[in-house]
Amino acid sequence: MKLTIPDYQTFMLPLLKILGDGEVHTLSECIDRLAAEFNLTAEDRKEMLPSGAQPKLNNRVSWARTYMAKAGLVEKVGRGQFRITERGKDLLQKNPDRIDKRVLETYPEFIEFKSRPPSAKIPPGLGPQPDEKNSPEERLEESYFAIRDSVARDLLERLKKGSPSFFERVVIDVLVAMGYGGSRKDAAEALGGTGDGGVDGRIKEDKLGLDTVYIQAKRWEEPVPERVIREFVGSLEGKKARKGVLITTSSFSPKVRDYVERAEKRIALIDGETLAQIMIDCGVGVTEQTAYRVVRIDEDYFEE
């Protein structure tokens, strides 16, 4: 059974106990020891934040250390190195069952840290929350992906309600934004026909036109049937083509995906959800409303 990585508050007491020997420790060393203590597997340790920017374990242990440092239980002594303070030792001597934000709030330094007025640029929902389990980055990413998924659903609905010619334009815009087709004019001319034997058009794989990718676009509600995929593969065979992309506003069944996986031709299947995500990534049909920069301390800058 896969273990769930503990929240960052659960790591506070075990981390402080590791530091209880009074020696200087590194974050990576503490992460290794905590992973062993909580019986986390190599697979658990690979679990990433939604953005893929950092392992979830590393992020949560790091925030456990940061919050305890704000309460004066831990102090930094060098680049990436820290140790317990006298206050931290005093707390351990009380043999607490748990250290969390309620315990940290008994220290004036942490109260002062929590009470600082948030910047107007801080995203909503990132202020202190008494029952929070996820780290600030995790809450920021959860909010980001929730907004992104909502926009993706709206995009897909718009695509389904649009005309066939509009969907064709979207397909052209997406492919060009992804680097296919050379110029938009070239792509529009290549995909502007009426379809030929199960193929809606062809497009350059790159600006030099070293290879050709055949395209089929389906603005459908129902899952794409297997016969359509077989016809598309047959069309590629007839044109002696090696690569194809089938784009739809609907979906593909596991049976269809398995057929494509086994086919000799290289075929990319882009369903409606994937298409909407690509549109967001490439800035097609969306406009940026707000941008947040997540920064960290540059340890080298503060080395004396």
C-alpha positions as CSV (number, residue, x, y, z in Angstrom):
1,M,0.0,0.0,0.0
2,K,1.4,3.4,-1.0
3,L,2.1,5.7,1.9
4,T,1.0,9.3,1.9
5,I,3.8,11.8,2.5
6,P,3.1,13.5,5.8
7,D,2.1,17.1,5.8
8,Y,4.9,19.6,6.7
9,Q,3.6,20.1,10.3
10,T,3.9,16.4,11.0
11,F,7.5,16.6,10.1
12,M,8.3,19.3,12.7
13,L,8.7,17.2,15.8
14,P,10.7,14.4,14.1
15,L,12.9,17.0,12.5
16,L,13.6,18.8,15.8
17,K,14.4,15.5,17.4
18,I,17.0,14.8,14.7
19,L,18.5,18.2,15.6
20,G,18.3,17.5,19.3
21,D,21.9,16.3,19.3
22,G,23.0,19.9,19.0
23,E,25.1,19.2,15.9
24,V,25.0,21.0,12.6
25,H,22.9,19.2,10.0
26,T,22.0,19.7,6.4
27,L,18.6,19.6,4.9
28,S,19.4,16.7,2.6
29,E,20.7,14.6,5.5
30,C,17.5,15.3,7.5
31,I,15.3,14.4,4.5
32,D,17.0,11.1,4.2
33,R,16.6,10.3,7.9
34,L,12.9,11.4,7.9
35,A,12.2,9.3,4.8
36,A,13.6,6.3,6.6
37,E,11.7,7.1,9.8
38,F,8.4,7.3,8.0
39,N,9.2,4.2,5.8
40,L,8.9,6.2,2.6
41,T,9.9,4.3,-0.5
42,A,12.1,5.5,-3.4
43,E,8.9,5.9,-5.3
44,D,7.4,8.1,-2.5
45,R,10.5,10.3,-2.6
46,K,10.1,10.8,-6.3
47,E,6.5,12.2,-5.9
48,M,6.6,15.8,-7.2
49,L,4.7,18.9,-6.6
50,P,2.0,19.4,-9.3
51,S,4.4,21.7,-11.2
52,G,7.1,19.1,-11.2
53,A,9.5,21.7,-9.8
54,Q,10.5,19.9,-6.6
55,P,9.9,16.6,-4.8
56,K,7.0,16.9,-2.4
57,L,9.0,15.4,0.5
58,N,11.8,17.9,0.2
59,N,9.3,20.8,0.0
60,R,7.5,19.8,3.1
61,V,10.6,19.2,5.2
62,S,12.0,22.5,4.1
63,W,8.9,24.3,5.2
64,A,8.9,22.5,8.6
65,R,12.4,23.8,9.1
66,T,11.5,27.3,7.9
67,Y,8.5,27.7,10.2
68,M,10.4,26.4,13.2
69,A,13.2,28.8,12.4
70,K,10.6,31.6,12.5
71,A,9.7,30.5,16.0
72,G,13.3,30.5,17.1
73,L,13.6,26.7,17.5
74,V,16.1,26.3,14.7
75,E,18.9,28.6,13.5
76,K,20.9,28.7,10.3
77,V,24.7,28.4,10.8
78,G,25.9,28.2,7.2
79,R,24.9,27.6,3.6
80,G,22.4,24.8,3.8
81,Q,23.3,24.1,7.4
82,F,21.2,24.5,10.6
83,R,21.0,23.4,14.2
84,I,18.7,23.4,17.1
85,T,18.6,26.5,19.4
86,E,18.4,26.5,23.2
87,R,14.7,27.3,22.8
88,G,14.3,24.2,20.7
89,K,16.1,22.1,23.3
90,D,13.8,23.4,26.0
91,L,10.8,22.4,23.9
92,L,12.1,18.9,23.4
93,Q,12.6,18.5,27.1
94,K,8.9,19.1,27.6
95,N,8.3,15.9,25.5
96,P,5.5,17.3,23.3
97,D,3.3,14.8,21.4
98,R,3.3,17.1,18.3
99,I,4.8,20.3,17.1
100,D,2.5,22.3,14.8
101,K,1.6,25.9,14.1
102,R,-0.5,26.1,17.3
103,V,2.7,25.3,19.3
104,L,4.7,27.8,17.3
105,E,2.1,30.4,18.0
106,T,3.2,30.4,21.6
107,Y,6.4,32.2,20.6
108,P,6.3,35.9,20.0
109,E,8.6,35.8,17.0
110,F,6.3,33.5,15.2
111,I,3.2,35.6,16.1
112,E,5.0,38.6,14.7
113,F,5.9,36.7,11.5
114,K,2.3,35.5,11.1
115,S,0.9,39.0,11.8
116,R,2.8,40.8,9.1
117,P,0.4,42.4,6.7
118,P,0.4,40.4,3.4
119,S,1.6,42.1,0.3
120,A,-1.2,43.1,-2.1
121,K,0.5,40.9,-4.7
122,I,0.2,37.8,-2.6
123,P,-2.3,35.4,-4.2
124,P,-5.5,35.0,-2.2
125,G,-5.6,31.9,0.0
126,L,-1.9,32.0,0.9
127,G,-2.2,33.8,4.2
128,P,-1.8,31.8,7.4
129,Q,-4.5,29.2,7.9
130,P,-4.9,27.3,11.2
131,D,-5.7,24.0,9.7
132,E,-3.5,24.0,6.7
133,K,-1.7,20.8,5.7
134,N,0.0,21.7,2.5
135,S,3.0,24.1,2.1
136,P,2.6,27.5,0.6
137,E,3.9,26.3,-2.8
138,E,1.5,23.5,-2.8
139,R,-1.5,25.8,-2.0
140,L,-0.3,28.2,-4.8
141,E,0.0,25.3,-7.3
142,E,-3.4,23.8,-6.3
143,S,-5.0,27.2,-6.9
144,Y,-3.2,27.6,-10.2
145,F,-4.2,24.2,-11.5
146,A,-7.8,24.7,-10.3
147,I,-8.0,27.9,-12.3
148,R,-6.2,26.2,-15.3
149,D,-8.7,23.3,-15.3
150,S,-11.6,25.7,-15.2
151,V,-10.3,27.6,-18.1
152,A,-9.6,24.4,-20.0
153,R,-13.2,23.2,-19.5
154,D,-14.5,26.6,-20.8
155,L,-12.1,26.4,-23.8
156,L,-13.4,22.9,-24.7
157,E,-17.0,24.1,-24.5
158,R,-16.2,27.0,-26.8
159,L,-14.6,24.7,-29.3
160,K,-17.5,22.3,-29.4
161,K,-20.0,25.2,-30.0
162,G,-17.9,26.8,-32.7
163,S,-18.2,26.2,-36.4
164,P,-16.1,23.7,-38.3
165,S,-14.2,26.5,-40.0
166,F,-13.4,28.0,-36.6
167,F,-12.2,24.7,-35.3
168,E,-9.9,24.4,-38.3
169,R,-8.5,27.8,-37.5
170,V,-7.8,26.7,-33.9
171,V,-6.0,23.6,-35.1
172,I,-3.8,25.7,-37.4
173,D,-3.0,28.2,-34.6
174,V,-2.2,25.4,-32.2
175,L,0.1,23.5,-34.6
176,V,2.0,26.7,-35.6
177,A,2.3,27.7,-31.9
178,M,3.8,24.3,-31.3
179,G,6.4,24.9,-34.1
180,Y,4.8,22.9,-36.9
181,G,4.0,24.2,-40.4
182,G,6.5,26.9,-40.9
183,S,4.4,30.1,-41.2
184,R,0.8,30.4,-40.4
185,K,0.1,31.1,-44.1
186,D,1.8,27.8,-45.1
187,A,-0.2,25.9,-42.4
188,A,-3.5,27.5,-43.4
189,E,-2.9,26.6,-47.1
190,A,-1.9,23.0,-46.1
191,L,-5.0,22.5,-44.0
192,G,-7.5,24.5,-45.8
193,G,-8.8,21.8,-48.1
194,T,-11.8,19.6,-47.9
195,G,-10.2,16.5,-46.7
196,D,-8.9,13.6,-48.8
197,G,-9.3,9.9,-48.0
198,G,-9.5,10.3,-44.3
199,V,-6.9,13.1,-44.2
200,D,-7.9,16.8,-43.7
201,G,-4.5,18.1,-44.6
202,R,-0.8,17.9,-44.2
203,I,1.7,20.2,-42.5
204,K,5.5,20.6,-42.4
205,E,7.0,19.0,-39.3
206,D,9.4,21.9,-39.0
207,K,10.1,25.2,-40.8
208,L,12.5,23.5,-43.2
209,G,9.9,21.0,-44.3
210,L,12.2,18.0,-43.8
211,D,9.2,15.8,-43.1
212,T,5.4,15.9,-43.4
213,V,2.8,15.3,-40.8
214,Y,-0.8,14.4,-41.9
215,I,-3.6,15.9,-40.0
216,Q,-7.2,14.9,-39.3
217,A,-9.4,17.1,-37.1
218,K,-12.8,16.0,-35.7
219,R,-15.1,18.4,-33.8
220,W,-17.1,15.7,-32.2
221,E,-19.0,15.0,-29.0
222,E,-18.8,11.2,-28.9
223,P,-15.6,9.3,-28.6
224,V,-13.7,8.8,-31.8
225,P,-14.6,5.3,-33.1
226,E,-11.9,2.8,-34.0
227,R,-12.9,2.7,-37.7
228,V,-11.9,6.4,-38.0
229,I,-8.4,5.6,-36.7
230,R,-8.1,2.6,-39.0
231,E,-9.1,4.7,-42.0
232,F,-6.6,7.4,-41.0
233,V,-3.8,4.8,-40.7
234,G,-4.9,3.4,-44.1
235,S,-4.7,6.9,-45.6
236,L,-1.2,7.3,-44.3
237,E,-0.2,4.0,-45.8
238,G,-1.7,5.1,-49.2
239,K,0.4,8.3,-49.1
240,K,3.5,6.5,-48.0
241,A,3.5,8.8,-44.9
242,R,5.0,7.9,-41.6
243,K,3.5,10.4,-39.2
244,G,0.0,11.6,-38.4
245,V,-1.9,13.7,-35.8
246,L,-5.6,13.2,-35.0
247,I,-7.1,16.1,-33.1
248,T,-10.6,16.0,-31.7
249,T,-12.8,17.8,-29.2
250,S,-14.0,14.5,-27.8
251,S,-12.0,11.5,-26.6
252,F,-10.3,8.2,-27.5
253,S,-11.2,4.9,-25.9
254,P,-8.4,2.7,-24.4
255,K,-9.0,0.3,-27.3
256,V,-8.3,3.0,-29.8
257,R,-5.2,4.1,-27.9
258,D,-4.0,0.5,-27.8
259,Y,-4.5,0.1,-31.6
260,V,-2.4,3.3,-32.2
261,E,0.3,2.1,-29.8
262,R,0.6,-1.1,-31.9
263,A,0.4,0.6,-35.3
264,E,3.6,0.8,-37.4
265,K,2.8,4.5,-38.2
266,R,3.7,7.2,-35.6
267,I,0.3,8.7,-34.7
268,A,-0.3,11.3,-32.0
269,L,-3.8,11.4,-30.5
270,I,-4.9,14.8,-29.1
271,D,-8.2,14.6,-27.3
272,G,-10.3,17.6,-26.2
273,E,-8.8,17.9,-22.8
274,T,-5.3,17.7,-24.1
275,L,-6.1,20.2,-26.8
276,A,-7.4,22.7,-24.3
277,Q,-4.2,22.3,-22.1
278,I,-2.0,22.8,-25.2
279,M,-4.0,26.0,-26.1
280,I,-3.3,27.3,-22.6
281,D,0.4,26.4,-22.8
282,C,0.8,28.0,-26.2
283,G,-1.3,31.1,-25.5
284,V,-4.0,30.2,-28.1
285,G,-7.4,31.6,-27.2
286,V,-6.3,32.8,-23.8
287,T,-4.7,36.0,-22.5
288,E,-2.6,36.3,-19.4
289,Q,-4.4,38.0,-16.5
290,T,-1.9,37.8,-13.6
291,A,1.6,36.4,-13.2
292,Y,3.3,35.4,-9.9
293,R,7.1,34.9,-9.5
294,V,8.1,32.3,-6.9
295,V,11.5,33.1,-5.5
296,R,13.9,31.7,-2.9
297,I,16.9,33.0,-1.1
298,D,20.2,33.0,-3.0
299,E,22.5,31.4,-0.5
300,D,25.6,32.3,-2.5
301,Y,24.7,36.0,-2.3
302,F,24.8,36.0,1.5
303,E,28.1,34.1,1.9
304,E,30.7,36.4,3.5
